[in-house]
Amino acid sequence: MSTADSDTSTADLSTPAELVARSRRLGADPRNTNFAGGNTSAKGTGIDPVTTDPVELLWVKGSGGDLGTLTESGLAVLRLDRLRALAGSYPGVEREDEMVAAFDHCLHGRGGAAPSIDTAMHGLVDSAHVDHLHPDSGIAFATAADGPKLTEECFGDRVVWVPWRRPGFQLGLDIAEIKRANPQAIGVILGGHGITAWGDTSDGCEANALEIIRTAQAFIDERGRPEPFGPVLAEFSALPEAERRERAAALAPVLRGLTSTDRAQVGHFTDSDVVLDFLSRQRLGELAALGTSCPDHFLRTKVRPMVLDLPPTAPLADTIARLSELHAAYREDYARYYTDHAEPDSPPMRGADPAIVLVPGVGMFSFGATKQTARVAGEFYTNAINVMRGAEAISTYAPIDEREKFRIEYWALEEAKLARLPKPKPLAARIALVTGGGSGIGRAIAHRLAAEGACVVVADRDGEAATRVAAELGSEDTAIGVVADVTDAAALAVLVRAACLAFGGLDLVVNNAGLSVSKPLLETTEADWDLQHDVMAKGSFLVSRETARVMIAQGMGGDIVYISSKNSVFAGPNNIAYSAAKADQAHQVRLLAAELGEHGIRVNGVNPDGVVRGSGIFAGGWGAKRAAVYGVPESELGAYYAQRTLLKREVLPEHVANAVFVLTAGELSHTTGLHVPVDAGVAAAFLR
């Protein structure tokens, strides 16, 4: 953290650096804490830039940050004297939420990141270093019915039990008092929640946190009873991997459509051994109904998952029908949960769809507003499975009750945090497939769609190019690259399955794959004709057919966009095969718009003029042939095309990408069957 960033002036800069290093070590191991779960702190000394007097400071992980990827800019920096003085003005537990706003008056200089609800715990506990974590082993003790007894049995007086209390100022006061009353203790088990450890040094604090985590796990391993989830039910055992994945791909868009009833969601699929084992056990339904306990868990997984009660060998149609019934029942139950616990000032119900769907023999489907949110929800439910296993191995799993879960889920502070999130981008929660995405126009389209918030499947016959472009767009939470030949129906089925497994389905398909051979009629061979028609006419038909199945199964509408050409309506020389294939594509737009409209699927086209710069087609020999036709050097072909247009402008890949975005971003919601020229004005190609 630079001096300008932190305003700590002459503070001991080793303190925040040491804290970040410790946080990253702890956060790197999922046995210690989950993504964005827990927080760490350190106390040190700085100089007040106004008085030049020494001042005690607290550095603590800010709200919403992740320990494993923490940087110094993610730390909140507060004056410790002011923070501790808040205890004198604390109005009591009924008004403790007001204390979060008071933290802003304790910030040192600009204060860094926003302080989290746990800031009081870190500031009030009299120790130089404090770690609050959510390890599976620790939460197993925290959710055990006889947690206090087990904590004493496992740790003696080194770790103290703290009864459940919602995170906040009072919890910080409670833990501070427990530490004062138990000078021999290295930390606490927080009932229903997690652990907190402390130490005089950073290394000592980390060692104490790890001691609690590892001792708890060793106790579970040594003392726990076998098969705490009950015996395996053979009919619910996992399908073989290939069959399991095919089944998952078929169910993913159906589930995504159901779980997007209130708002569009992105999906994530998990079939880890931990998940599949839990789904095969006799007590699945019983334990899943209890829900998760740690606040970080159920804020992302909802109060409980939706669980399919059919074996994986049931007919697909029966499974889909049953999922629809279970979804309706889940929504009714969630509405009951909200109505039972809502107060007059509670935020409105945010949505009644499940975030986690468990399908025995197949796996877990998790959903969220983004791919990362969906993936993390699945990771948290995996944590919850581990917690349930540990608690049931040594005791009985007893999570906090529904009333407390509701108080967390619909907490005014949680609502305020949600309100601070940036406005979603225009294509947020939309899943796009771009064929021919490895170069040229397809690459530009993939970049624009990802920049506007879409998850993107980059498909190309050149698998390395597809993977490279996907990597340019970001992590696998944003894009994946898949090798695919659009002329091969079987390969396209694999491609669509990959999209469904990666993101849950498809909403936006761009038929961009293409090539061209420029020859006069008498030199055009059957092979030339067949190749171009196979890739563009047949290929886009196959892509549209395979992806329309997914969109119809989702029931969420969608967009199919054809990258056609001005040549679909413009008669140029030496171009019979290419232009005829493009005309085929252009009429597919009209035909599919008429057929798919009843499903809310819009089909439109883009007609570019020759895109020379950045084009794989032009670089592959087409440019030289077209330049020869027009009698200009190949290097000047783009400029030649520009001069024959009304606007005298060259068409570039990003201009085509702009048109795709405009057609699919929602403003043209009532437009289908349209072709948008992107040719800088070619009068002979005007649509009639």
N, C-alpha and C positions, 0 to 999 in steps of 0.2 A: 504494500500500500504506500503510495507516494505521499509526501507531506501535503501536497496540494489536494489530494483525494481525501485525506483523513483529518486534516487540521489538527493532528496530534503534535505538530511542531517538533519539539525535542524529546518526544516520547521514546521509550526504549523500543526501537523498531524490531528487536529480536522477539518481543512478546507476541505480536500478531503473526509474525512469520512462523514461530514455533507452534502457535495454535493451528494455523492452516496446515502445517505438516502433520500434526497429530490427527487432525480431523480427516485428512485425506487417507491416512493409514487406516483409521477406524472405518471410514466409509467405503474403502475398497473391498472389504470382506463382508459379503451379505449375511454372514453369521452374526455380525455385530449390529447391523442396523439396515433398514430398507432405504430405497431411494427417497431422498428428501425427508427422511425421518430422523428425528432427534436433533440435538444441538449441543455445541461445545462452547466453552468460554475460558478466558484467562484474564487475570487482573494484573495491572502494572501501574507504572507511574509515568506521567507526562508533565508538560509545563503549560499552564494556562496562558495563552498568548496575550491576554489582556493584562493580567496582574503580574505575569512572569513567575508566579508561585507554583511549586509542585502541586500536582493534583492526581488523585487516584482515579484510574480509568478501568472500565470493563469492556473487553472485546468479546462479542458473542455472535454466533452465527445468526444472520438475519432471517427474517420471515421468508419461507418458501425456498430457501437454498438447499443444496445437496452437499452432504459432508464429503462424499467421494470426489467431487469436482470443485470444491470450495476454493475461492480465491480471496485475497485480502479485501477486494471491493465488495465481497459478500458478507463482510462483518459489520455489525452495528457497533458504534463506539459511544459509550455513555460515561458520564461522571458518576463515580461510585457514591460520593457523598450525597448527591442529589437523589440518586435512585434509592438509597437506603433511607433517606429522609421521608420518602413516600409512606413508609410504615406508620409515621405519625399522623398522616392525613387519610389513611385508608378508611373508607366508609363502611367496610364490612362486606361479607360475601355476597349479599344481595345486590351490591352495586360495584362488584370488583371489576366488571368490564370497563368501567370508567378509567381504571388505572392504565390501560393500554395507551390511551390518548396522553396520559401524564408522562409516559416514557419519552415522548417527543421533547418535553421540557427538561429532560436529563441528558440530551445528546451533547456530545462534545464537538464543537464546531459544526460542520455539516452532518456529522453523525454516521456517515456511511449508509449501510443498508437499513431497511425498516426493521425496528425491533420486533421480535416475535412474542407470542403470548407467554413463552417460558422465560422471558428475560428476568422476571422477578426471582425465579428459582436460582438463577446463576448469580444474581447480584446479592441476594440476601444470605445465601449459604456462605458461611465464613471459611472459605478455602480459596487458595489462589487459582485453582483450576477445577472445573466441573465438567463432567460429561453426562449428558442425558441421551440414552440410546433405546432402541426398540429391537433387541435381539430376540429371536424366536425362543431360545431357551429361557430367557428372563421373563418373557410374556407368558410362557407356559406356567411358571410359578405364579405370575400375577393373576392368571385366570383359573388357577386350581381352586376347587371349592374349599380346601383346607390350606390355602396359601400361607397364612401366618405360621401355622405349625410346621409346614414343610420348609419354610424359609429359615426358621430357627434350627430345625434338624439338619439342614444342609450347610448353613453358614455359621451357626452359633451366634455370637454377638457381633460378628464382623459386618453383617448386613441386617438392616432393620426393615420390618414390614410397615408400609404406609397404606392405610385404607384408601379405597377409590375416592378421588376428588377430581372434579373437572379441572384441567389445566388453568392456571390463573394465579393471581397474587396470593390468595390464601394458601394454595398448595406450596408456593415458595416460602411463606411464613412457616408452614407445618414442617417442611423438610429442614429449614434452618434451625428450628427448635429441636428436632430429632437429632441433628448433628451436635448441637450444644449438649444435649442430654446423654449422648452416646459418643464420647470422644474416641473410643476404641474402634468405631465403625468406619468402614471404607465406602459405604454407600447404602442405598435402599432399594427395595423392590416396591414399585408403585402399583398398588392393586388395580387390576384390569388394564394396565397401561404399559409399563416398561421398567427400566432401571435408571438410577442416577448414581454416579460415583464421583469422588472428589480426591484431591491430593495436593500436597504442598508444592510439588513440581509437576511440570507437564508430563514427564516420563512416569512419575509416580501415579498420577491420575489415570493415565492410559493403562498402566499395569493393573490398577485396581478395577477399572472397568472390565478388562479382559479376564481378570480373576473371577469376577462375578459371572460373566458369560460362560466361561469354560467350566467353572465349578458346577453351575446349574446344569450344563449339558452332561457332564460326567455323572452327576446324580441321576439324571433321567436315564442315561445309558445303562448304569449299573443297577438301579433300583426299579426301573420301569417294567411293567408287565408286557409280554409280547402281544402283538396283534390288538392294539387298543381300539382299532376301528372295527373289530370283529373279523370273522372269516371272509375269504374271497368268495363271491357268488359267481360261479362259473359262467352263467349266462351274461354277466356284465363284465367279463374279462375283456382286455384290450384286443381289438382286431389286429391282424398283421399290419405292419406299417403302411404298405402300399394301399391296402384296402381302407385302412383307417384315414389316411390322408385324402383319398378319393371321396370318402363319405363326408369328411370335414369340409371339403371344398363344395360339395353339393349343399350342405346345410348352412354354410357361412352366409350366403346372400339372403337366405330365408330369415335367419336369425338377425342379420343386420337390418332387414326391413322391419321386423317386429320391434326391435329395440330402438328403432328410429321413429317410433310413433309420435313422440313429443318433439324431437329434434334430431337432425341427422347425426349419425355416429360413425366412427371408424372402428374397425374390428381388429382383433389380434387372436391368434390361435396358439394354444399351448398343449402339447401332449407329452410332457416330461414324465419320467417314471413316478415322481412324487404325486403328480395329478392323477395319472392313470391308476395307480394303486388305490388312492382314496376313492375314486369313482367305482372301483370294483368291489368295495367292502360293504358288508351287511348294514353298517350303521351310517352309511352315507346320508340318507334322508334325514335321520334323527339329528345328526351333528350339524349338517348344513343349515337346518332350520334354526339353530341357535345363533347363527350369524357370527360375525367377527367381533372383537372386543377393543383392541387398541384403536384410539381415535384415528390415527393415520391410516389404519386399515379400512374401517367402515366408511370413512369420508370418500374413499375411492371405490370401494366394492359395494356400497349400499348396505342396508341393514341385513340382507341375506341374499344368497344367489337363487336363481331359478334352476331347478333340477329336473331333468328328463327322467321319467320313470319307466322307460321302455328299454329293452336290450338293444345292442347295436345291430343285431341281425333282423330286427323288425323291418318290414317293407318301408321303403323310403317315404311313400305317400302316407302311410300310417304315422310315421315319425313326424312328418311335417304337420299333419293335422293335429297331433297331440301337442306339439310345440305351440301351435296357435291357441289351443285351449289353455295350456299352462300359462301362456303369456297373458291372456285375458284375466285369469285368476290371480296372477302376480300383481297386475295393475290394480285390481280390486283390493287386494290385501295391502298394497302400499298406500292406497288412498285411505284405508282404514287406519293404518299406522299413523298417517299424517293427521287425520281427523281426531284420533284418540289423544294425541299429545300436543297439538297446536294450541298456542295461546293467542289472545287477541292481537298481540304485536309480533307474532311469528312471521317470517318471510313467507311469501306464497310458495306452494309446492313447486319444486323445480322440475319435476318429471317423474312419472311412475314406472318407467321401463327399467328392467334389470341391467346392471353393469356387468354381471357375471352369469354365464349360462354353463351349466355342467351337463355333459352328455356322456354317460357311461360307455366305456369301450372305445370312445373316440377322443375326447379331450375337453378342454376348457376354452370357451369363447369369452373374451372380455371386450368391453366397448367403452369408448370415450369420445370426447369432442375432437381429439387429435390421435394420431397413431401412438405418440408417446404416452398420452393419457391412458389409452386402451392397454398398451403393453404394461405400463406400471400397475394398472388395476389388476392385471393377471399376476404380476409378480407379488403384489400384496396379498392376493388370495392364496398364492402358494405359501407365503409366510404364515397365513392363517391356518393352513392345513398342518404345517409344522408345529404351530402353537397347539392346535387341538390334539395332535398326536402326543406331544410332550405332556400336556395337562392330563390327558386320559391315561397315559402310561403310569403316572404317579398319583393320580387322584381322579377327580371328575371335572370336566371342562365346565366352567361357570362364568361366562362373559358378563359384562355389565348389562343391566336390563334395558329394555326398549326405551323407557323414558329417558334414561341418561344418553342413549345413542341419539335420540331425537334432539336433545338439548345441544349436543355437539353438532349434528348435521345441520340443524337450522339455527345455529348460534348467530347472533347479530354480527359478531366479529368475523365469522366465516363468510357471511353474506357480504360484509364490507370488503373482505379479501377478494371475493369473486367479482365484485363491482370494479375493483382496481385492475382487473385483467384487461389487456388491450382488446379493442374491438376486433372480432374475427375478420380475416381477409375474405375477399369475395368468393373464393373457391374453397374455403375451409370446410373440412369434412367431406370433400368430394374426392373421388378416386378416379384417376385418369389413366388411360392406356394410349400410348402413342406408338404406332407402328413406323418402322423406318426411323426410329428415334436416335440412331447412333451418329447421325451427321446432318448437316445442312438444315433444311426446313424443320425436320422432325426434332433435331436437337434444340433449335430455337423455340419450338412449341413447348417441348418438355421444360425448358428453363422458364418460360413465361408462366406456365400452369403451376409449377412448383413455387415460383415467386409470389403467386397470388393465393397460395395456401393449399393447393391440391397435393394429395399423395399421388405419385406418378410411377407407373410401370413403363419402363423404357424397353421396347421390343425392337430387335433388329436381327437380321440374318447373321450379322457379324456380332457374335456374343461379346467379344472384347470391347467393341465400340459401345454396345449397350451398357455394359458394366461401367465403362469409363464415364459416360454421360451421367449415369445414375450417381456415381461418386461425386461428380461436379455439383449435383443438386443437394447433397448432404448425406446424412446417415440413412440407414434402412428404415428409419421412422419417416423419411421423406420420399425415398425412391428406391426401386430395385431395378436391376437390369436383367433381361431374360432373352435368351437366344430363341428366335422363332422365324420360320419360313411361312409367310402368309399363304402360300400355295398349298400347304399341307394341313388338311383338316385335323389330323391327329395331333400335330404339333401345336395347333391353335388351341385345342382342348387342353393340352398341358399348360400352355401360356395362361389361359383363363383360370385354370385351377391354381396356378401360382399367384395370380392376382388376388383371388378369393382368400387363399391362405395367408397372404401377406397383409391385406388390408380389409378383408371382409366382403368384398364385392367390387362392383364397377358402376360408375355414373357417367363417365365422359370418355368417349372413344374417338380417336382421331385416326382415320384411314389415310395414312400419309405414305406408306411404302410405295415406292415406284422406281421405274427406270425408263430409259428411252433409247431407241435405235433410230437414227435419222437416215432414212433411205428413200429414194423415189419408188414409185409403185413397182416398176419392172425389176428393181433390185431387191425388193422386200421378199424375204423367204417365208415359208410357212413357219419355220422355227422362230423368226423375228416376230411374226404375228402372234404365235402361241405364247411366246415368252412374255410379251407385254400384256396380253390379255389375261394370262395366268396370274401375273403379279397384281395388276391394277383392277381389272374387272372381276375376275374370279376371286382374287385375294381379298378385296374389300367386301365382296359378298360373303365370303366365309367368315371374315372377322365380324361383320355385322350380325350374321346369323348366330355365331357362338356367344357374342357379348349381349345380344338382345335377350337370350335365354336368361342370363344373369339378371339383367335389369327387370325383366318381367317377374322373375322369382322374388326380387327385392320389393317390388311394388312401390318404388320411390321415383319413378320416371327416369329421365336421363337425357343425354345428348350424344348423338353420333354426328361427327363432322367428316366430310370427305374433302381431302385436298385434291381438287380436280385441276382444271387449267383453263385459261382463256381459249386454249385450243379445242375445248369441248364444244365451242360455238363458233370458233374462228377457223376458216379454211386456209391453211398455209401449205406451201409446197413441201414435197419430200418428207411427209410426216404421217402417212396413212395409218400405220399400226398404232402409233402412240395416240394420235388424235381420236381415232375410233374407240380406243380403250377408255380415254378420258370422257368421251361422250357417253359411253356405257355407264361410267361412274356417275356422271351428272344425272342420268335418268334414274339410277338407283336411289339417288337422293329423293327424287319426287315420289317414286314408288314406295319407299320405306316410310317417308313422311306420312303418306296416306294410310299405310298399314299399321304403323306403330303408334299413331297418335292416341288411340284409345288407351294405351298404357302410359300416357304421359311422356313418351319418348319423342324428343324433337330431333329431326334429321335435317341438316343443312350442309351447304358446301361452300368452299372458298375457291375462287378461280384466279390464281396468280398468273401474271405474265412471266416470262423467263427470269428465273432467279439464278444469276450467274455466280456471284460471290458467295462462297460458303456452301455451294451445292455439290453434293456427291455425284449427281447425274451429270452436271456440266463438266466436272473435273474428270469424269470417267470416259470422256471422248465425245459426249453429246455436244459440248461447247464448240469443239473444233469443227464438227460437222455442220452445226448451225451457222458458224461463222463463215464457212465455205459457201453455204447456200446464199448468204447475204453479201458475200464478197468483202468482208471486213476482217482485220486481224482478230484472232481469238481474244487477245488482251483488251480489245475495244468493244467486245460484244455487249457487255452490260451498258456501256454508254450508247451504243447503237440502239439497243432496245429502248433506252430512256428517251432518245430523241424522236422516236416514232410515236411516243405517247402524248396525250394532251397536256399533261403536267410536266413533261420533260424530266421525270425523276426515275431513278433506277429502283427496282423492287428488290428488297433484301429479305433474308429469312425472317427477321424480326417483324417485318410488316405483315407477313402471313400469320405469324404467331399472334399479333395484335388482333387480327380478324377472328381467329379461333377464340381468343379470350372474350371479345365482345359478344360473340354468338352464344357463349356458354355461361357468362357470369351472372345472368339473371335479369338484366335489363330488357332483353328481348325475349321475355318469357312466353310471349304469344306468337312467336315467329317459328315456322317450320316449313320445309320445302323450299327454302331460299338459297340462292347462290349469290355470294358476295364477291364482286370483282376486286382484286387487289393487283391492278395492272397499270396504275398511274393514268388510266384513261386511254383505252384502245377502242376507238369508235366502232370498228368492225366487229368487236366482241361484245357490244352492248346487248344486254338481254332483252328479248322481245316477248 
